[in-house]
Each structure stands twice: as structure tokens, then as C-alpha cells.
Amino acid sequence: MRTPYGLDIIDNCMTCNLREDRLFCNLSQGALKNLQQIRSTASYPTGAVLFVEGQAPRGVFVLCQGRAKLTASSADGKTLILKMVEPGEVLGLGATVSGRNYEATVELLEPSQANFIRRDDFLKYLKEHGEVALRVAQQLSQNYHSAYEEIRFLGLSHSTAEKVARLLLEWSQKGQAGKDGVRMKVTLTHEEIAQMIGTSRETVTRVFSDFKKRKLIEIKGSTLVIRNKPALEQMTNS
């Protein structure tokens, strides 16, 4: 089913051919059938906000297609990107289970599809399906591990250059290795990268310029090529 945003909507969880690769969606037929009954699906444009930091939890969103960023803000308007979200992740999970306010804001980076499940329905669903409760526990564990690694990343790096190097190496794990290095698409702006590592846009721009001069990386449009991966790894081991 096509939508105004050009998406092919996944209208039935039971026939979704991507669900086996996704932690929360890889469920038994019975659990999926019940999930189908309590979820509502919708498509959203780029820039849409699913929920806002500090808002009372209405329920969870399962991102089916598209990408999103999870952000937190300070009183003076500074923003930190906590995580880039890929399809298959459950958003608002901790707040929905605990009953506390959403701890972050979720903004979509491209046209996306998400399934929404009301909090009361979701909690009842967990009680009825032990396998779903296990998936939720696994996702919460992953979220905890990611937060722990992020704290280490921000707190133990000695310089902005090291933070950028760590970020590029992390991205390179999903890149394509070739004769000229590891190629990957980078759709984030320097401002967004700065928000991920807790610095300014100007500083990120200077670091990228320095990396290019030293031939550590090459940038062509949205394509970034890591030309000297060992040098970046050495920066993060110092």
C-alpha cells in the first residue's frame, strides 16, 4: 500500500519479510496475531516528532521503516543526540513500562512508518505473552549497554578528534571495504554530528578538515571514505 510519502506500507506484521531480523518483531504466530489486533500503523514525513522529552507515556512506537534520532535537551537549549534509531527498534519502551515520562524526544530523519501500541494494551500484552516480555527485557538490556558505551565514549575520550575517530570507526562496521578504503554514506550534518559527541559544529568542521588534509578520510558528497583506518584506530588507543 503506497502512501503520500512514497513508502510501501507494511500493513501486516505476520507477513512482514523483515521481522525475523528484528529483535522485538521475531515472535510466534500467536503473539504476532495479538500484536496485530492492538497496534495501529501510520506513515510520517521527515521531521515528524513521535513524542517529546518530559511527556507522559502514551505507549510505544515500533519503527517499521525509516530512521530517527533520539535527543535530549538542556534548559539553555543545547541538544545531545543520544542515538540514531534504525527499523525494528521499540521507542518509548522504558517510559511505557515504568510509567515515568519519556526521557527523550524522537524526531524522524526521513519518511517513516511506525506502529503505535497504547500503554494499557502493551502492558496487558506483556502479561499474556512471556516471549514478548523476554524480548522487551532484551531490548532494555541493549538500551542500557548502549547508554553505558555512550558514557564511556563521551567521558573517556581525550579530544574531539578522538571522538570523531571513534564515531567514524563505529560507522565503518556497516561500510563497504574496497581498494581505496571503507566507503559509507553519511547523511548527518556537521551540526548533528556535533550533537552526538557533545561539541560545536565549528569544531567538527575543523576536525574533518584536518582529517582530510592528513588523508585519513575523503569526502565526496554524502559518501565518506576512510583512507587510513589504522591511523584512526591508533588515535582511539592513545
Summary of the structure (lengths in Angstrom):
residues: 238
radius of gyration: 19.5
end to end distance: 51.9
largest distance: 58.5
contacts: 701
relative contact order: 0.13
helix: 43%
strand: 25%
